[in-house]
Amino acid sequence: MTLLFPFLLIWQAVGAPPAKVTASVRRIFGAEATTSPLAAGTDTVLRVARADTLLGFALVRAVKGKDQPITFLVAIDTADRLKDIDILVYREPYGGEVAYEAWRRQFRGKSAQDTLEVGRQIRSISGATISVNAVTLGVRRALQDLTTWHKNGAIK
C-alpha cells in the first residue's frame, strides 16, 4: 500500500501533487510498487519495493526554470543507476519539451560517475535551453545525493 503521508510532505516541500508522484513511481517501477518514506537530511526519499524486494529509491525536487519552479522526480535502482526521471509539474510557458519521453530517456542507466553535461551526454532543446540546463543540473545533484546516501547507508 502506498502511504499518503510522504506524498503530503513532498507536496508541501516542492509542490508535487501526490497523485502525480504515485503515478510516476508506478510508471517507473511497476503497478505493484509500494513506497515508504526515509529522511535524508532535509529531503524525503521514497524507498520503493515490491513485496519484500527493494526496487530502488525516488526523490522529488524542484529547480528554477526561467521564472518558475520545475518539479521533477529522479528514480534509481539498487545498483545506483538512474531508472528514469519524470517532470511532475512544469509551470513555464515555453520549454515543456523536457517532459517528453524522448528527452528524458537519455538519462536512463546513467550513474553519479557520468558527467551529464548538456551538449555532450545530454541533448539540448532549441527554445528550452534554460529548462534543459536547470533540469539536467537538478538531476545530476539528486542522483549524486541518492547515490551517496545509499552507499553510506543513510537510505536502505
C-alpha positions in Angstrom: 0.0 0.0 0.0 1.3 3.5 -0.9 1.4 5.8 2.1 -0.2 9.2 1.6 1.9 10.8 4.3 5.2 11.1 2.5 3.5 12.4 -0.6 1.9 15.2 1.5 5.4 16.1 2.8 6.7 16.2 -0.7 3.7 18.3 -1.9 4.5 20.8 0.9 8.2 20.9 0.2 8.4 21.1 -3.6 4.8 21.4 -4.9 4.4 17.8 -6.3 0.8 16.6 -6.4 0.6 13.3 -4.5 -1.3 11.7 -7.4 1.4 12.6 -9.8 4.2 11.2 -7.6 2.2 8.0 -7.2 1.6 7.7 -10.9 5.3 8.4 -11.7 6.6 5.8 -9.2 4.2 3.2 -10.6 5.1 4.0 -14.2 8.8 3.6 -13.4 8.8 0.7 -11.0 5.5 -1.1 -11.9 2.0 -1.1 -10.7 2.8 -3.3 -7.7 5.4 -0.9 -6.3 4.9 0.4 -2.8 6.7 3.3 -1.1 7.9 4.2 2.4 9.4 7.5 3.4 13.0 7.8 4.5 14.5 11.0 5.9 17.8 12.0 4.3 18.9 15.4 5.5 16.1 17.8 4.7 14.8 15.5 1.9 12.2 12.8 2.0 13.4 9.9 -0.1 10.9 7.2 -1.2 12.0 3.7 -0.7 10.4 1.7 -3.5 9.7 -2.0 -3.0 7.5 -4.9 -4.3 6.6 -7.3 -1.6 9.9 -7.8 0.3 12.1 -6.9 -2.6 13.8 -3.5 -2.7 13.5 -2.0 -6.2 15.2 1.4 -5.7 14.6 4.9 -4.4 12.9 8.1 -5.7 13.5 11.7 -4.8 11.3 14.7 -5.7 12.9 18.1 -6.1 12.4 21.4 -7.8 14.7 23.6 -9.8 14.1 27.2 -11.0 13.4 27.4 -14.7 13.4 30.9 -16.3 10.9 32.3 -13.9 9.0 29.3 -12.3 10.0 26.2 -10.5 10.1 22.8 -12.4 9.2 19.9 -10.1 10.7 16.6 -11.1 11.3 13.1 -9.8 14.5 11.1 -10.0 14.4 7.3 -9.6 17.4 5.0 -9.1 17.7 1.2 -8.9 19.5 -0.7 -6.2 22.8 -0.5 -8.2 22.5 3.3 -8.1 21.7 3.6 -11.8 19.2 6.1 -12.9 16.0 4.3 -13.8 14.2 7.4 -15.1 13.2 11.0 -14.4 9.8 12.5 -14.6 8.7 16.1 -14.8 5.8 16.3 -12.3 4.9 20.0 -12.7 6.1 22.3 -15.5 5.0 25.9 -15.0 6.8 27.8 -17.7 5.0 28.9 -20.9 7.9 27.5 -23.1 10.4 24.6 -22.8 7.9 21.9 -21.8 9.7 19.5 -24.1 11.9 18.5 -21.2 8.9 16.4 -20.1 8.8 14.4 -23.3 9.8 10.8 -23.0 12.3 11.1 -25.9 14.3 13.7 -24.0 14.0 12.0 -20.6 15.1 8.6 -22.0 18.7 9.8 -22.4 19.2 9.8 -18.6 18.3 6.1 -18.1 21.1 3.9 -17.0 23.4 6.9 -16.0 25.2 6.9 -12.7 26.7 9.5 -10.5 30.0 9.0 -12.3 28.5 10.2 -15.6 29.1 13.9 -16.2 25.5 14.6 -17.5 26.7 17.6 -19.4 24.3 19.4 -21.8 25.8 19.3 -25.2 27.7 16.1 -24.5 25.8 13.4 -22.8 22.5 15.4 -22.7 20.9 16.9 -25.8 19.8 20.5 -25.7 16.4 21.5 -27.0 16.1 24.6 -29.1 13.9 27.1 -27.3 14.2 25.2 -24.0 17.8 26.0 -23.1 17.2 27.2 -19.6 14.8 24.3 -18.8 17.3 21.8 -20.2 20.2 23.2 -18.1 18.1 23.5 -14.9 16.6 20.0 -15.1 20.0 18.4 -16.0 21.7 20.1 -13.1 18.9 19.2 -10.7 19.0 15.5 -11.9 22.8 15.4 -11.5 22.6 16.7 -7.9 19.7 14.4 -7.0 21.5 11.4 -8.5 24.7 12.2 -6.6 22.7 12.7 -3.3 20.8 9.4 -3.7 24.0 7.5 -4.6 25.9 9.0 -1.6 23.0 8.3 0.8 22.6 4.7 -0.5 26.4 4.0 -0.3 26.6 5.5 3.2 23.7 3.5 4.5 21.5 6.6 5.1 18.9 5.0 2.9 18.4 1.3 2.6 
